[in-house]
Amino acid sequence: MSKNGKKILELKDLSVHFYLDEGILKAVDGVDLEIKRGETLGIVGESGCGKSVLAYSILKIVPTTARVRGEIILHPSDSMKNRKPIDIVKLNPQGECIRSIRGGEIAIIFQEPMQAFSLIHTIGNQILESVLLHVTEDLVEARKIVLDILKEVGISNAEQRINEYPQQLSGGMRQRAMIAMSLSCNPSILIADEPTTALDVTVQAQILKLINELKKSFNSSIIFITHDLGVIAEMCDKVAVMYLGKIVEYADVDTIFHKPLHPYTIALLNSIPSVNKTAKSRLEPIEGSVPYPINLPKGCNFYSRCKEARDGICNVRDIQMFEIEKGHSVRCIRVQNKYSKGAK
C-alpha cells in the first residue's frame, strides 16, 4: 500500500479519440483516476477496452492521429527539477520535458518485449542509452548500473547477457530485460502493460513476484494493466474496471472481489474457473464481444451484453460514475437507483 498517501498522478476527464472515415473512435472516453505514491492500481478489462491506449497517452506515445483531451497531472518527485505539477497533455510529444519524464519519472513494461526491443542493438546498449540520458553521463558508471539492474531482476551471467541481442534470449529473459530497462532509472511510476501475457505459468509467477519485490525496493507506484483478475488479486491495492473506454467500477481490491456491483465486473468474476465449483459445472462466459467503439448509441456501453439491461432505463442517456460509498464508484443506472432509494 501507499507509504505516504501523496498523489503522484491524476487523470482528469481524459479522452483519446481517433477521427476516422467511419466516425469517431473513442478509445478512452472521460477517464478520471488517481494513483498515490507506493500504490498499485490495476486496470482490468477485455481486449479492446482501451487499457493500452490509456497507458500510452500517459507517456504521449499515442499515434499522431489521436486527439487527447483532459488532464494528466504529474506531481513532482524529489528527483524532478521542476517542482510544480506538470500537465502531460499540454507537453510537446518531442520536447525536452516529456523526454525527461519518459523512462525517468514514468517507465513502461511493454506487453511484447520482442517487438519493443530493437533487434539490431544489444540489450546492454538499449538499457545503457536510458541510463546515460536520465542518470549519469559517465559511461563506466552507467555500465555498472546496467549490470547491477540486470542482476537485480534475476538475469544470470549478466556480464554475458549485456552483450547479447533480444533474439538470443528466452521469453522470460527478454521480459526480465524489459523490466530492467524500465527500472534502470528508478522511476516514480511504472506502467506494466500485460507484462506476463506471452509467458508460461511458471515464468509468469516469477515475473509477478519480481515486480512486487522491486516495487518495495524502489517504492515505485505501479499501474498494472491486465485482463487477468487472478493477477489483479495478487498485485493490486486499487482496481479500475474498464469497458469500451470508460471506467465502469472503481474500488479497492477487496471490494471488487467481495462486493462487485457493476454487471460487467460481476460477469468477469463469474467467468473465472474456480476450484470451489463442482466438476460438472459450466463456466459463465460473457455473451457477445466488445463492440467497435465508433458511433456508439446513448446509454450504458455494456447494454448489448448485459443480462440485467432494461429498455428505457439503461439506454436512454449517458451514465455518470456514482459513489456508492467512500472509495467505491459504479457506472450503472440500476445500481445508482437502488442505492439512492436505499439512502432515502
N, C-alpha and C positions, 0 to 999 in steps of 0.2 A: 504494500500500500504506500501511498504518498507519505514522504517523511516530513514535509513541512506544509503541505496543503496549498502552496502558491501556484497560481495558474501559470502555465508556460505557453499554452497555445489555445486560441479561441477561434472557432469558425462561426461567423455570424451571417445568416441568410445566404449561405454560399450556393451559387448556381454555376454549373458548367454546361452550356448549351452549344450544340453544333447545328449550324444553319445549312441544311442540305436541300437539294432539289425537291425531295419528297415532303419536307417540312422541317420543323424544329425538333431536333433530337435532344431531349432533356436528360442527359446522363446523370447529372447531380442537380437537384431541384429544391433549393431552400433549406440547406442543412445548417443546423445550429448544434455545435458541440464544443466541449472544452476538455482539456487534459491538464492534469496537475503534475508537478514535479515528482518523479519516482513512481508514477501511477501507470498501469497498463490498461488501455482502453481497447476493447475488442469490437471490431466491426464485422458483423456476420450477415450473410445473405446468400442467395443463389447466384450463380454466374449470370452476368448481365444486369446486375442491380446497381452498378456504378461505384463499387468499392475501390477498384484500382484507379479510376478517373479521379475520385476524391483524393486519393493519396498523391497522384501525380500533380494535381492542382496545388497542393501544399508546397511542392518544390518548383512550381511553374515549369513543368516539363510536359504539359499537355500540348497537343498539336496546335499549330498557329491558327487553324480554322475554328478553334474553340473560343467562345466568349465567356470569360469568367467574371461574375458579378458577386457582390457581397464583400465580406472582410475576412482575412486570415491574419489574425493578430498574433505575432510572435513576441512574447515578453522576454526581456533581456536576461541572459545568464551572466554569471560572473566573468566569463571569458569574452563576452561581446564588447567591442569598442563603443558601440552606440548604446547608451544606457536607457534609451526611450523605446517604447513598444514600436514595432515595425508592422505595417500592413503589407503583407507579401503581395497581395493582389495588385497594388499600385507600383510595384517594382518593375524595372526593365528586365525581361527574362534573360538578356545577355549582359546585364550590368554588373558592376563590381560588387554591389551589395548582395544580390542574390547568389553570386558565385561564392561569396564568403560564407553564406548560410548553407548552401548545398554541400554536404559532406562534412562541414564544420559543425554547425548548430543542429542541422537536421540531416540524417542519413537514411538510406533505404536499402533493405534487402529485397532484391527483385525476385519474382516468382521463379524465373528460369535463368540461372546463372550462365548457362551455356550461350544464351542469347545476349546477356548483359555484359559479359566479358568480351574484350577484343581477343580474337583468336591468333592475332599476329604479334601480340606482345605477351611477355611473361607475366605470371601472377604477381611477382615481386615488383615489376616496373609499374603495373597498374595501381597497386596499393601505394607504392612509393610516390607516385605523382600526387595523390591526395595529401599525403603527409608533408611533402615539400610545399604544397600550396597553403595548408592550414596550420601546420605545427612548427616546422623548422626548415630553414633553407640549407642547413648543414647536411650534406649527403651522407656522411658517415653516421651521424646521429639518426637520420631518417631511416637508413637501412637497419639500424639496430632496433628502432621502434617497430618496423615491419616484421622482423624476425621474432620479436617478443610477442606481438599480437598473433602471429601465426601459431606460435606455441600455445598461447593463451586459449585459442579456440580448438586446440586438440589436434593440430596437424603434426604428425610425426615427421622427423627428419626435415625440419623447416629449412635448414641450410641448403638442402637439395631442392625442395619444393619451390623455393623462392625463384628459382631459375627455370621452372617448368611452365609450359603453356596450359591453358584451361583444358584443352582436349586430351592432355596427358593425365588428368586427374579423374577419379571416380566421381559419381554424382554427389555423394556425401562430402567428399573432399572439396569439390567445387563450391558447394553450399557453405562449407566452413570458411573457405577463402573469401566468399562474398560477405559473410558475417565479419570476417577480419577487416575487410576493406571498409565496411560500414562503421566499425567501432575504432578504427585506427586513429581517428581524430577526437575521440571521446565526445561524441555528440550529445546534446541535451535531449534530443528526441530521435528515436529510432522507429522508422516505419518498416514493419515486416509484412510484405505483401505475399501472403500464402507461401511462406518460405519452405514448407515441407510437402507441398503437393506432389512433386515429382520423385519423392524419396520412398523407399520401402519402410515398413513399420518400425523396424529396429533403429534405422538411422533417424527417422522422424523423432523418436523418443530421445535420442541423443542430442539432436539439434534443439529441441524444446528445452531440455534440461540445461544445455549450454546457454541459450538465450536468457533463461531465468537467472543463472549464476552470474552472467556478465551484467545483467541489469542491476543486480545487487552490488557488484563490484564498481560499476561506473555511475550508479544512481541515475540512470537514464530513464526517461519516460518512453513508453512504447505504445505505438498504435499497431495493433495486431489484426490484420485483415485475413479472414478465412471464411470458408463455408462449412467448416468442421466444428460442430458445437462441443465435441469432446475436447478439442484444443482450447476452445474458449473457457471451458470449465477449469482446465488445468492452468491457464496462463493469466487470466484477466481479473481486474478489480471491478471495472465498469463495462457494460455491454451496450452497444447501439445496434439494433436490428434494422437492416436496410432493405428496402424493396422499391424497385423502379425509381431510384434516385432520391428517395425520401427516407428519413428515419421514421420508422413506424412504432418503435418502442425503445425506451432508454431507461436503464436501471442498473443497480449493482448486480454482480454475477449471481448471487444467491437468490435475489428476487426474480431474475429472468428464469432460473431453472425451477424454482419452487412456487412462484406466483405469477406466471406469464398471463397476460391479459389480451394482447392483440391476437386475432385468429391466425395470422401468419406465424407469429412466434410459437404459438401452440402447435400449429401444423409442423413446423420444423422439428420441434421436440418429439412429436409423435412419430416422426419418420425415422428416428434413430433406433437401430437394433438394440435390444436390451436383454441381459441375461435373466432378468426377472420375468420375462414373458414366457409363456408355455411354448413347447416345441412346435406345435401346430398353428400358433397364432400368426397372423399375417401382418406385415408392415403396413403402415398407413401413409402411402405416398401422397404428395400434394398433386392433385389432378391438374392437367394442363401444363403450360410452360410460361415463363416470364414474357409478357407482351413486348413487342418492339416499341421503344419509348418515343414514338412520334405521333403527334395529334391525338393524344390520349383524351378520352371523354372526361367529363366532370365527375367528381366523386372520388371514392376510395380507389386507389390504383390496384388493390387486391380484389376488387369487386368480382371480376370474372372468374376467380378461382376459389372464392370464399364460400364455405358451406353455410355460413350464417348470414350471408348477404341478404338484404331486404330491399326490394324495388321501392323507390320513393323515399327511402331513408339514406341508403349508403351511396346512391348515385345521383344525388341532387346538386351538391356543391363540394368544393374542395374542403378537406378536413384538416384542421389545425391540431398541433400537439396539445394534449390536455394533461395537466399534472394531477395524477390520482392521489399521490402522497409525495412528501418531500423526496426528491431524487428519483421518482418513478413517473415517467410520462408515456402516454399512449396516443397514437393517431387512429382512433376508431370511434365513430359517432355513436354506435350502440353501447360501447363501454362508457363513453362520456355520459350518455343519457342515464345509464344505470347508476353510475356513481354520483351524478348530480342529484338524482332523485333521492339517493340514499343519504346525501348530505343535508337534505331539507328536513 
